[in-house]
Every structure is written in C-alpha cells, then in structure tokens.
Amino acid sequence: MKHSWKKWTAITLLGMTLAACGTSESSGDGESYKVGATQIAEHPSLDAAYEGFKQALEDAGLDVEYDYNTAQGDQNNNAAIASNLVSNDVDLIFANSTPSAQSALQATDSIPIIFTSVTDAVAGELVTAMDEPGENITGVVDLHPDTIQFTVIFLEEYFANSRIGMIYNAGEANSVAQINLVEEAVEGTSLSLVTRSVATATEVQQAAASLVGDIDVFYIITDNTAVTALDAIVQVANSEQIPLFVGEPDSLEKGGFATFGIDYFSIGYRSGEMAAEVLQGEKSTSDIPVEYPSEMQLFINKDAAEAQGVEWHSDWDEDAEIVEAE
C-alpha cells in the first residue's frame, strides 16, 4: 500500500487546475431572491464554504439578499434560526453544517434546502441515499470517500505502530460516522485508537491532556466541537511533541501538522451552483443527487511538524502542498 495515496493527489491537483481555468456566464433572470443561511459556528472552513456559495450565485448573475445566521457553536440555537428563516419566507435555505441542515429540514418540508459541510448526509438522516435526495433537500458533503483511508495509509507508512488519539462530540452524527470509518480503516494495520468524547468545547483541553501518555499522534476529524477548541489541542500537541493530524486544511493554519483535505470554498461553490439551478426553476432539489467533493490532496504545515517533533521526509516536499501557520 506504500505511496498509494500519491496518485490521487496528482489527479486532484490537475482537477483543481482545470477548475481554476473555468469561466461562467451570467444567467440572471431579473428576479430578486431571498436566501437564508444557517451555520453552526464561525470557523475558517465553514466561512470559506459560505463565501464559495455566495460567489457561485454571483457568478450566475442572480440578485440575492442574504439572511445570515450563526448558532455560535450552540446546537440549541439551530432550531430557532431555522424557524425564523421559515417565518421570513425565504426562497431557499443554505445549511452550512450537519446540525444546521437537520434543524432546517425539521422546520420545513417545502422551502428548498441546499447543504454543505455535512460529513455523512445519510447517517445524519438528511437523505436516504446519496443518489436519492429529499423532496426539498440536497447538497455537497465535505468528506471524500477516500480521505480517512488515505490518512490511515499515511499514518501506517510514516507513523507505524502509533496509538491514535481522537476527540469528538458523540452528539454530532457526522463525527460518529467518521469515528466508525477510522475504526474500520485501522483494522489489520499496526495502528490503534484511543478516543475521548466531549459535549462542549470547554471540555476539549482536559480531554486532550488526558490522552498524553496513552497516544502517539492526535487525529482530530471535522468535529465542530473539537475544531472550535483546536487551539487547546495544539497547545498540548506542541508541549508534548505529539503530531497533530486534522480533518481539513484550515485547521493547519491553527497549528495542525497534516491532513488529506478538501477545499471548502469549492464545495460551497458547488452548493451555490445547485442553489442557482433551483432558484431559477431549472431543477428541483429532488432532481439533484447529493455529491462528494471532487478534490482532495495532502497538506502539511512544516512549522507545526517542527513544533511537534516530527521527523521530516524529503518526499513530502514533492507530494504535499506546504502551508504556513497563522
């Protein structure tokens, strides 16, 4: 299995280059639309997805008024936000996270919902299958099918026999789905898992500290609770010289070491393209299958590698996109 992830990286880079060369023509119909946006929290990945969504609608030439709302990391706020958007009679809801999409779907069965930053739309009970969107909901998930598998292959190749520490909120369906995928991926390898479950971001630092001595690397998936408190995990990783793998590239800028990640702006943009089709009456949500990200590659933060005591391998300079911390 050695280096089997590198072919995907090359394909991804080509796909990103081709996508960057694309152009779009205005297809506005002169109408004005009201779009409600609901987001679980403010952090770089979700913010990038929202910006991508808006850019796609702008590129489509649509006149859009946005009603943007964030739950500030409190899942209890999601229901109120969704209810308000329905009361405001928006033309479409952009749900930017699993809990945001779940609350929106509970609030309306008639207003179209386009989601992204959702890890598993089926496990999250948003749709019954990827190719069977709901009557009023579809979107783009943020986990490429190979992301976790490639991460485990990378760990097995460069960090064999490691005990992997994972912190997650068991109340987030997307996180439970990812934990299950990691458990399946490490079967038959030299790797093992040690997990800690948290309910709030304030518990993350203690969970990270409790793993010291029991793990060799951290792997923080795209769990909203853990990512919100990523700074606390970075502090432990740096002080204890524990490599920190993360679930998306934006977390590298906060001090993560490496990830097989996607471009959240791109999945937000694709969600915006779906929204444009729905708003203009070209398609209904039920006509648009849920999509996986089309792009994935290896990202490494070289400064974090040094801070966390990682031995640098020269092939990473060629195989990864090197990023810098904030």
Secondary structure, 3 states (H helix, E strand, C coil): CCCCCHHHHHHHHHHHHHHHCCCCCCCCCCCEEEEEEEECCCCHHHHHHHHHHHHHHHHCCCEEEEEEEECCCCCHHHHHHHHHHHHCCCCEEEEECHHHHHHHHHHCCCCCEEEEEECCCCCCCCCCECCECCCCEEEEECCCCCHHHHHHHHHHHHCCCCEEEEEECCCCHHHHHHHHHHHHHHCCCCCEEEEEECCCHHHHHHHHHHHCCCCCEEEECCCHHHHHCHHHHHHHHHHCCCCEEECCHHHHHHCCCEEEECCHHHHHHHHHHHHHHHHCCCCCHHHCCCECCCCCEEEEEHHHHHHCCCCCCCHHHHHCEEECCC
